[in-house]
Amino acid sequence: MWCATSPQLDGLGGVYCENCDISPLVAPADEAGWRAEPGLPGVLPYVADPEAAARLWEVSERLTA
């Protein structure tokens, strides 16, 4: 519900939300430690990659056409 109503997200897109906040991106150098500690906040950078999102959108359009 927070993601749908929070003014903090006005005008923002392409963010990943968790625990009523915008998730921080995990730096590649910190990925191993992040994966070893379940429950740490954050997401890997590919989650918010606009180029990957565009490719996924194109594939989705082709598959549903």
C-alpha positions as CSV (number, residue, x, y, z in Angstrom):
1,M,0.0,0.0,0.0
2,W,2.9,2.4,0.8
3,C,4.2,2.2,-2.7
4,A,0.8,3.1,-4.2
5,T,0.2,6.1,-1.9
6,S,3.5,7.6,-0.7
7,P,4.2,11.2,-1.8
8,Q,7.9,10.2,-1.5
9,L,7.5,8.3,-4.8
10,D,5.8,11.2,-6.7
11,G,7.5,11.4,-10.1
12,L,9.7,8.4,-9.4
13,G,9.7,5.3,-11.5
14,G,12.0,2.3,-11.7
15,V,12.6,1.9,-8.0
16,Y,12.2,-1.2,-6.0
17,C,10.4,-0.9,-2.7
18,E,10.7,-2.9,0.5
19,N,9.7,-2.3,4.1
20,C,7.9,1.0,3.2
21,D,11.0,2.6,1.7
22,I,12.9,2.7,-1.5
23,S,15.4,-0.2,-1.5
24,P,19.1,0.8,-1.7
25,L,21.1,-0.7,-4.5
26,V,23.8,-3.2,-3.4
27,A,27.2,-2.3,-4.8
28,P,28.7,-5.2,-6.8
29,A,31.7,-5.3,-4.4
30,D,29.2,-5.9,-1.5
31,E,27.1,-8.6,-3.3
32,A,28.8,-11.6,-1.7
33,G,28.3,-10.3,1.8
34,W,24.7,-9.3,1.0
35,R,23.9,-12.7,-0.3
36,A,25.4,-14.4,2.7
37,E,23.2,-12.4,5.1
38,P,19.6,-13.0,4.4
39,G,17.3,-10.2,5.4
40,L,19.6,-7.3,4.7
41,P,17.8,-4.6,2.8
42,G,18.6,-3.8,-0.8
43,V,18.5,-5.1,-4.3
44,L,21.1,-5.9,-6.9
45,P,21.6,-3.2,-9.5
46,Y,20.1,-5.3,-12.4
47,V,16.7,-4.8,-10.7
48,A,16.7,-1.1,-11.6
49,D,18.6,-1.3,-15.0
50,P,16.6,0.8,-17.5
51,E,18.3,-1.0,-20.5
52,A,17.3,-4.4,-19.1
53,A,13.8,-3.1,-18.5
54,A,13.5,-1.9,-22.1
55,R,14.7,-5.3,-23.4
56,L,12.2,-7.1,-21.2
57,W,9.4,-4.8,-22.5
58,E,10.3,-5.5,-26.1
59,V,10.3,-9.3,-25.5
60,S,7.0,-9.1,-23.7
61,E,5.4,-7.1,-26.5
62,R,6.6,-9.7,-29.1
63,L,5.3,-12.6,-27.0
64,T,1.9,-11.1,-26.4
65,A,1.3,-9.7,-29.9
